Amino acid sequence: METFQADKEAIVTEAKEQHQDIKKLENSQIQEFDRAMMRRCIELARRALGKTAPNPLVGSVVVRDRKIVGEGFHPCAGQPHAEVFALREAGELAEGATVYVSLEPCNHYGRTPACTEALIAAKVAKVVAGMVDPNPLVAGSGLARLRAAGIEVVAGVEGEACQKLNEAFVHRILYHRPLGILKYAMTLDGKIATSAGHSTWVTGEEARSEVHKVRVGCDAVIVGGNTVRLDNPQLTSHQSDRNNPLRVVMSRTLDLPKSAWLWETSVAGTLVLTEPGVNPEFQEFLIAKGVEVVELSPLTPAKVMAYLYDRSFMSVLWECGGTLAAKAIAEGAVQKIMAFIAPKIIGGAAAPTPVGDLGFAAMTEALTLERVSWRTIGADCLVEGYLKIKD
């Protein structure tokens, strides 16, 4: 009898453990499904890369019985938000469904009505958000409004990926400046060109293709006069169906060639920033070519970033030479570094480097990157990291 009772207890214990294991498996499957749906939201959001400023990139899907019945993304400022497009596609199937969205739904009436009210009106059962909106006009109020209406709310699914997707939007909201990204390509011994100034090409085709993809997601790309004179760049995404950033040239002298690719504005717009009264004849030439010319005083990286913020830009790619790069870093116009490193050595004491003189005398003064990552692209290596933002 005692043996039977012991066996019975063992069987019951084993059954309970198996039930708990099954529940854990179900929960993990649900969590993975949630992550998969949020990754789909991010994928949708990226379709509008470079087109939404000053708004964030947002994607949304409506799910019923573990099947997507509607999806959408925010295409540009002034257009409906992602949730609205997803709800429209879902139609009546949105009632009782779960809505996934990469950013907290807005709860205020701006250029478009509040998304929270659209979700409530659609009678959805649950909303899963990737991250809380840092915009003070939202900042948790959207999720609170949904909870108050009896809708189940979950936040933080694939949160890191959602933050990465909208790092420029977050930076703009918090610091009232666009996110500055310094991109350069250098050899293994830290040179961006030979002593004679030749720089075509430091990296391979795969790395250059990656740069074109980066440009798609940026609102502007900046170079100095020397880059125009020496490299004659195009600064486009090289993709006919994708966004081209505004091409920006900073020049105090306007001693620039009239044959530059940047003056051909049929593919992408060009803005030349200079100081008041400089070379009016060349300014007239540029304007006749369709190039926008703006005079700033003083013409500094910090002043330029403030100006581009006022133009509603979120992300600015610095593809300049070492002298301008050093000034941009020193003035806090750069927050992110993208360094493409080619397995080449060219030497040369006078060969230019990616960052000019920062005035540092000791290694302890060196700027240390945070959140560093690296990956190989073809034969080259891309190192990414962030400078510590000064208070």
Phi, psi and omega in degrees: 000316179297321179295318179298316181297319180295319179295321180297315179297320179296319180295316179297316179299316180296321180296318179297317179297319179296320179297318178296320179296319179297317179296319178298319180296317179298316180297319180294323177294319178297316180297319179294323177297317178300316180296320179297319179293323179289325176296325175294321176301316180295318179300317178295315182302322184292349177294339181256021181309129176079004186243355190258350186308139003273013180277159179281168171275125183219136174234155183211145173227147175252128186237132175224129182054041177063025176234138178286124179247355177193145177206160181189172177213160179279116186279325180188164180300136180097341178268161179305156180279170187303317182300322182296314178297318181294318179294321178300317181291325181287327181060226182294339180290350179289334181296124181079004183270172174255131179251126175257137179213137187288343179223143178315131178299141181288154183232026180220159180265108176252241174288337179229160180296164181294133180290331179301319181292326177294321179293319179295316181296329179282352178061042176289156182267330188209145175233127178247117182252142179287322181204159175280140180287125180285349179299125180304336178289344179242281171042052177097342183291331178295315179294322179296320179296320179294317178298318180298333179272005177087013179267131177293137184231134173231137180228151175100004178290125186054039185301319181296318179294323179291322176297318179297318180304320185246033181297327179290319178298315180298315180298317180299317180295316186282325189242359178056040174211153173294158173285124179264126181241118176266118179245133174211160176240130182221162176280174181298334178262021169077031180248142177258355177194169176283173178299336178274356178094003181281130185226010183257113350245143177286311182255173181276178184298321181297318179294320179294324176295324177296321177298320178300321178293322178298319180299327180305321184272005182252150180275333180210153173230130188248137171225165175261177181299321181300320179297321178295316183291319186273322188253338184046059185283162174263324176060034176253174178278351181058026178228114188298332184259008182242170183293141169250132178289159171293128181270123187242130177244126174260121181211122178282337187251338187057029175276072189237151180290144179281349184261013185294145176301327186294343180275355175271103191259011180288332180268317182211150180284155178228136177239127175251124179254127180218185180261160185303132173079004184283128170040066183301328179297316179290326176301317179297321177300313181297314181298321178296334179275358181091010178274136177277134179238129180229133178263128178236144177221118357278158178273091181230158178304318181296318179295320179296316180294324176295319179296316181290330174298316179296337177270013175073021179283149179249322184227134182232126181260119177268114178242039187268178175281179187297323182295310179291325178299318179297319178295319180296319178294313183298328183266007177074021179273355180237130177242337185232141178245133171236104184251114175269123185244120180265143180282062181226153175229125180241343178065193178103110181297330182263001180294136185292148178248164187291334180229125181284200186291123176257000178081015181275136179252339183233149180299333179294344179273353184302144176279123182258129179283149176247161178050052185278138174220159178211153177204155178270141176230104189064231179271354185258168180237135176251121175252126179240143177192175186235137174282148178290128182281128181284142179290000000 
